[in-house]
Amino acid sequence: MFKSLKDKTVSFGLRQVINLKIKEYGEMLKLNLDSANKTIDLELMLLGEKEPLEVNVGNYEIIHKDGKEYLSAKNITTSREWINIVAKNFLENQEIEIPKNIADTLKIII
């Protein structure tokens, strides 16, 4: 039960952060994080699209480096073939800095 509550809390925080970063491209509709399996499923409604984009992160890790927290995603698949290629070339294994306020919350609940 605690893991489920933790995952829901982190999912909500990540959804807020991601929506701020992608607001000119669209909106995140759903985000489900599973910390036990280190997976993330999300759904985005991108501007100009008729159907949401489904994204699965098959494995992620939180990296602590130089006093900052980063998210690194692996095995990214989407419902759009061309975006799978973009994700593989530009997103997989990249270290994306987690904003301090979210990182501080993660430290408390993880």
N, C-alpha and C positions, 0 to 999 in steps of 0.2 A: 504494500500500500504506500509506503514512504517513497519508494522508487517511482511509482506512478505519479504521485504528487510532485516530486522533484522534476520529473520529465515534463509534466504539464507546465510547471513554473518556468523552466528553462525554455520550453517551446514558445511560451507567450513572450518572453523577453527577446528571444531571437527573432520572432516574427515582427516585433516592433522595430528592432534594429534594421532588419532586412527591408521592411517597408519604407523606412526612411531613406535607405540607400537606393532603392529601385523606383521611387515614386514617379520619376519621369518616364519609366518604361511600363509601369503597370502596378499591380497589387498582389501581395501574397494572400491567398485565400485560406490555406491550411498549412500547418507545420506540425509534424509529429516526430518527436525525438525519442529514441529508445536507447537509453544509456547502457543497459545491460548488453545489448547487441552492437552498440556503437553505430547505429543507423539513423538516418533522417529521411523522412518522406515529406514532400511538400508539393503544393499546388499553386501555380501562379496564373493570374489572368493578365496577359500582356496586352498593351494597347494595340488595337487593330486586329487582334486574334478573335476568332469565333469560339474557340474551345480553350479551356485552361491547359497549361503546360504542366505535366506531371514530372516530378524529379525525385529520384531516389539516390541517396548517398549510401553506398554499401558499407562504408567504413569511414569513421572520422576519429580524430584525436585532438585533444587540447594540449598545446605545447606551451610550456613556461620557459621564456627566454628573455634575458636582460630586463627582468622586472615587469614584463608584459605577458599577456596571454594571447595565443593565436589558435585559430581553428585550421586544421588541415584535413581536406576531404579526399577520399579515394573511391574508386569504383562508382563514378557518377554515371547514371543512365537517366534518360528523359524520354518523353513520348514523341520527340522530334529527332529524327536521325541526324540532321545537320547540327543540332545543338549538342548531340552526343560528341561529335567531332570537336566542336568548340570547347566543350567542357574538358575533354581529354587533353587538348592542347594548351588551354589557358587557365584551368581551374584546379585540376587534380594535382595534389601534392603541393599546392601553393599555401603559404602561411598567411592567413587573413587575420589581421589584428582585431581582437575583440575589444570594443570600447571599455574603458576603465569601469564605468558604473555597472555594466553587465558582467565584466570579469570579477568584480568584487562580490556580486551576488552569486556567481557561480562558485566562488571559493567557499561561501557560506553553506551552500546546499549540496555541493558535490562531496 
